[in-house]
Amino acid sequence: ADMFIEVVPPQTPMFVSDVDGTLTTYETEEFVALLTGAIPEVNTDAPKAFQILAKKGYHPMYLTARPEYLVYRTREFLAQKGFPPGIVHTTLTLTGATGASAETYKTDELVAIAARGLAPSYGMGNTASDGAAYDNIDIQPKSARIFFQFDDANGGRRIESYTELLAEFEALPDLCK
C-alpha cells in the first residue's frame, strides 16, 4: 500500500485545492483521459503558483471528490505536472461525488482537519460545492478563496489564470523557519 504521511503541528499554514476543473483544464477531463490512459492537461501556471506557496511554507492538500480508485492517477497527474507533493484526499465511493454530495464530503474533510488544529489559509476551486465548503469552514479573508473561472456566490474571488497569482504569492512572507 502506498501512503503519504505528513506530521505537522497544529496551526501549520496550509492551502487546499480541488483538482478537476481547478487544476485540470476542464471539469470532466480526467474521465476522458482515463479512457485513453492520458494524463489530463493542466491550467497554465497552476503548478508554479502552488510551488511558490509551498516554498513560502504552506503545506498543500488536494481535496477532490474523485472516487478513491483514482487516487494513484491523481498523484501521477500532480507529480507529472509539477505540483508540490501534499496530502491527496478522495471520496471513498466508487463513483465520486458531485453537487451537494461533493459539498458535504469536502466540508466533512475540512472539519476533520480543523479538529486537529489545521485550517487552510487559502482554498482553490471552480464550483459551487467548493465555494460552499470553503464558506462552511469560513476560510478568511474571503479573498483567500480563489476560484478558477468561476463566480463564487459566497464572496470568493474569481481568477482567469493562475498567472494572476504569481506576483501576489511571491510577495508573501516566508513562513519557514
Steps between C-alpha positions, in 0.01 A plus 500: 500500500623844416470760773595862547512616860586851599519575870463869568426698814163673548469836322738391221432726200332311218296540187234276352412451136246315297644318195247460217438825315710684757835352402396305189377696199137392539279328757462156337844479340619213723219274389578563133874454566432180693356341186818570304751458782615862458572737784273809495637836394570761766391862526786733416714605797296302755802283593721809520254681730474196728878452505539862615251445785680181602840674496353774719411234759139408419422126494281384211190286528324381186137437587315340212159339475648248256441137597765327708618276214631813322738597783805357317413681177444817700843471661650422158336811351626720784856365477525505119363852477737639764274560799659488845446172685218503750215307651244371247150428630243328278150376574464140612221437250528322167345786305637809671280788602342799331277788606367482855680169562833659405429796728421269792807285435736798477348676799529184712866451399583862583315480834703186583831675438378805696437267795874425484589870518548563127318759293573594139635847437393467136237295320498451122206369305274541200149395602217594735580194716855632553366845585245361745757274671744789542217716632387224738843495665534879466832543318589864566553744351254419224760615247700189601222292341622492142284371216628416155266650241205473739291762682462387862164590654663504846738787430815327381698660221513396139823464303528440129854359521739386770749745352302769687611347831874466441609848611254496791631167627864603446435806720381287793743475792695178545338294774780243520738529793 
